């Protein structure tokens, strides 16, 4: 009778060898895409900012609205910017109604 830890039995369990090549061969997952396309607007209220921007990611275009560095709204569009621009305009109008104001663009001193 052979014990379960018999060396002959262990040699039958051949594990695949770990490759010494780097990067490993075969298909590799690609890094997620997150590319800034453009800023739409920045609103200010007391001492905080709210910013809307369009980003490109793996699924299409994304409207990202951030408040104080935290993502508070995200909408995706697989086709164009137009639906995202409408959403951003509505969000901006709602915030202005609540007392937020637009941050003026800074112009370089001439």
C-alpha positions in Angstrom: 0.0 0.0 0.0 1.3 3.4 -0.9 1.1 6.4 1.3 -0.4 9.6 -0.1 2.9 11.4 0.4 5.0 8.8 -1.5 7.6 10.5 -3.7 6.5 8.5 -6.7 3.0 9.7 -6.3 4.1 13.3 -5.8 6.1 13.2 -9.1 2.9 12.2 -10.9 1.4 15.6 -9.9 3.3 17.7 -12.3 2.7 21.4 -11.9 3.1 23.7 -14.8 6.5 25.4 -14.6 6.6 29.1 -13.9 8.0 31.0 -16.9 11.1 33.1 -16.4 10.1 35.5 -19.2 8.7 38.9 -18.4 6.2 40.0 -19.4 4.4 36.7 -19.5 3.6 35.3 -22.9 0.1 35.4 -24.2 -2.6 38.1 -24.3 -2.2 40.7 -21.5 -5.0 42.8 -20.1 -4.5 46.4 -21.3 -4.6 49.2 -18.7 -7.9 51.0 -18.4 -8.3 54.1 -20.5 -9.1 57.4 -18.8 -8.2 60.4 -20.9 -9.3 64.0 -20.3 -11.0 65.5 -23.3 -12.0 68.9 -22.0 -13.4 70.9 -19.1 -16.9 72.3 -19.4 -17.4 74.6 -16.4 -16.5 75.3 -12.9 -18.9 76.7 -10.3 -18.1 78.0 -6.9 -20.2 78.1 -3.7 -18.7 79.5 -0.4 -15.4 77.7 -0.3 -15.9 74.8 -2.6 -15.8 74.1 -6.4 -17.9 71.9 -8.6 -16.3 71.0 -12.0 -17.8 69.2 -15.0 -15.5 67.7 -17.6 -15.6 65.2 -20.5 -13.4 62.2 -20.3 -12.8 59.3 -22.7 -12.8 55.8 -21.1 -13.0 52.1 -22.2 -16.8 52.5 -22.7 -17.0 55.8 -24.6 -17.3 59.4 -23.4 -18.0 60.2 -19.8 -19.3 63.3 -18.2 -17.6 63.5 -14.7 -18.9 66.1 -12.2 -16.6 66.5 -9.2 -17.2 68.5 -6.0 -14.2 69.1 -3.8 -12.2 66.4 -5.6 -14.9 63.8 -5.1 -16.8 62.3 -8.1 -20.5 63.0 -7.5 -22.0 62.4 -10.9 -21.0 60.3 -13.9 -22.8 59.7 -17.1 -21.7 57.7 -20.2 -22.3 58.2 -23.9 -21.0 55.6 -26.4 -21.6 57.9 -29.4 -21.1 61.7 -29.0 -20.7 64.5 -26.6 -24.1 66.1 -27.3 -26.1 64.2 -24.8 -23.5 64.8 -22.1 -23.4 68.5 -22.9 -27.2 68.7 -22.4 -26.9 66.9 -19.0 -24.0 69.2 -17.9 -26.0 72.3 -18.9 -29.0 71.1 -16.8 -26.8 70.4 -13.8 -25.1 73.8 -14.1 -28.5 75.5 -14.3 -29.7 73.6 -11.2 -26.6 74.6 -9.2 -26.8 78.3 -10.3 -30.5 78.3 -9.1 -29.2 77.1 -5.7 -26.7 80.0 -5.4 -23.6 78.6 -7.1 -21.8 81.0 -9.4 -19.5 80.6 -12.4 -15.8 81.0 -11.9 -14.5 83.6 -14.4 -11.8 82.5 -16.8 -8.4 83.8 -15.8 -6.7 85.9 -18.5 -3.0 86.4 -18.6 -1.8 89.8 -17.7 -0.9 91.7 -20.8 
